Amino acid sequence: MKVPPLSYKYICGQIRVEMNYLKVYCNLIRKAQKRIPPEGYTEGHHIFPKSIYGENDSIVRLTAKEHYIAHAL
C-alpha cells in the first residue's frame, strides 16, 4: 500500500464530496493552528496519524471537545 505524501495541503485538497469528513477535519485543524492555544485544559493531537505515518512532529493543541470530534471524524 502506497502512503500519500505527508503534506497537509495535499491531503486536505484531494476529496470534494457532499459530507466531506476530511474537509471538516482539515477546517478544525486549520482553525486550531491559526489561533493562540486556549487557556485551561488542552490536548496534543497528531495531525497525521502515527499509525499510518509513524512518528512525526505535526502536533496541534486542541480543546477536549475538539480532540473528541477529530477522532470521531
C-alpha positions in Angstrom: 0.0 0.0 0.0 1.4 3.3 -1.0 1.2 6.1 1.6 0.3 9.5 0.3 2.8 12.3 0.9 2.9 13.8 4.3 1.6 17.2 3.2 -1.4 18.9 4.9 -2.2 20.8 1.7 -2.1 17.6 -0.4 -4.3 15.6 1.9 -6.8 18.4 2.6 -7.1 19.4 -1.1 -7.9 16.0 -2.6 -11.5 15.0 -1.8 -14.6 17.0 -2.7 -18.0 15.3 -1.8 -21.2 16.4 -0.1 -20.5 15.4 3.5 -16.7 15.6 3.5 -15.4 14.4 6.8 -11.8 15.2 5.7 -12.8 18.8 4.9 -14.4 19.1 8.4 -11.3 17.6 10.0 -9.0 19.9 8.0 -11.0 23.0 8.9 -10.9 22.0 12.6 -7.1 21.6 12.4 -6.6 24.8 10.4 -8.6 26.8 12.9 -6.6 25.4 15.8 -3.2 26.1 14.1 -4.1 29.7 13.5 -5.2 30.6 17.0 -3.3 31.2 20.2 -3.8 28.0 22.3 -6.7 28.5 24.7 -6.1 28.7 28.4 -7.0 25.8 30.5 -7.1 22.1 29.6 -5.9 21.2 26.1 -4.7 18.0 24.4 -1.9 17.5 21.9 -3.2 15.9 18.6 -1.1 14.4 15.8 -2.3 15.9 12.6 -1.0 12.9 10.7 -1.9 9.6 12.5 1.2 7.8 13.9 -0.4 4.5 12.9 -0.1 5.5 9.2 2.8 7.9 9.0 4.9 6.8 12.0 6.4 9.3 14.5 6.0 12.9 13.3 6.2 16.3 14.9 2.9 17.6 13.4 1.1 18.2 16.6 -1.6 20.8 17.3 -3.2 21.8 20.6 -7.0 21.1 20.8 -9.6 21.6 23.4 -11.1 18.3 24.8 -14.2 18.8 22.7 -12.2 19.4 19.5 -10.0 16.4 20.2 -13.0 14.2 20.6 -14.5 15.5 17.4 -11.2 15.0 15.5 -11.1 11.3 16.5 -14.8 10.8 15.8 -14.4 12.0 12.2 
